[in-house]
Amino acid sequence: MPAMKPIKTGLLGLGTVGGGVVTVLTGNAHEIARRAGREIIISHAGAKEYDADAIRGLDQVGRIGDDGFAVVDDPEVEIVIELIGGYSPAKEMVLRAIANGKHVVTANKALIAAHGNEIFRAAQEQGVIVAFEAAVAGGIPIIKALREGLAANRIQWAAGIINGTGNFILTEMRDKGRDFAEVLKEAQQLGYAEADPTFDVAGIDAAHKLTIMGSLAFGIPLQFDKTYTEGISTIGQQDVAYADALGYRIKHLGITRRTDSGIELRVHPTLIPARRLIANVDGVMNAVLVQGDAVGPTLYYGAGAGSLPTASSVVADVIDVARALTTDPGNRVPHLAFQPDAMSDFSVLAMADVHTAYYLRMQAVDQPGVLSAVTAILGNLDISIEAIIQKEPAPGADHVPIIILTQRVQERNMNTAIRHIEALDTIAGNVHRIRVESLG
């Protein structure tokens, strides 16, 4: 049987991940060809700027220009690999590649979360594949797990540490007693956080990824605008210490859950029992815990970013597309796990309708009766208390910290309780709230 012609790919972007893709595709070329059934080469790359000396295997790329649209319009290119990130011009290039009948592999979580519905619709009409494993949790194959490995299950919930920068910051705060601002500065120096770290520390990056996970888990359209998003910049060193004293760790979690009322999509700091495996995922590592009705809990752990780990997922997608090139488009794995005509219109819950437990920290005047006033407010709203820590005042201080752990309650009730507590003359400033999940 004659050898099949190599598959020619076009690469958009030669930054950290793009360089990694060149290194993996060229360095593991023989192994990849054995898996894909034919050779996969980069025949055309487009990048405005890149460090040629830092990319191993760059000499094996067919040609390199500075025009991405020339790559997507190249008639020889069968698969376009989009690694430039952001919304534009990535969206325009991806849609043009699809219009040209080319398959697309992307690591662009923002693009998929915000514009995936439109992109997948276009791909469906053209009979091409859009693969996006690297868009969530870098080198961890969580997309494939949700879409294929767990396809027999009714997914009940998924929770993940899906931003390594935030996890690094919280780990340093816990292990070394450091403050948020100090650790953030180090994260920037180490290259874990951007000069503008907003996407990481405000939870936007995690929200993009969670939007995708929720869609795959429950067969709902991508709805990034309905994902509740809260960052970690308000977490203080004292919160980390109190959580530890209560037997918890603080992690920045993305949580999606199926309830009778709708789908939860929420990103926020969360107290998790210290005994849980996911509570012990530290540094820049990522982990996703998925609960299925048949399989029970499964945990996926690994590098959530970085040149070669992310390239691992990108190239795996390219191999998948290569294997599927001759497959009838109607028999391919659906982009969002469920057949396009079987997607659910189940609504996304507003955060006020979510039920969870809470950690509350407040500064109270050091006098009798304050704690009873606070507990009376909680009791009147049917909020049960799990634990209370009341510290002695510091020498010369007239306020004392009170920490309360509650049982599960609807967030709407907790919002009301916090308003009433903050209105007390004996409470100074705002009540600091962190949600609590057992993940049991």
Disulfide bonds with the S-S distance in Angstrom:
none
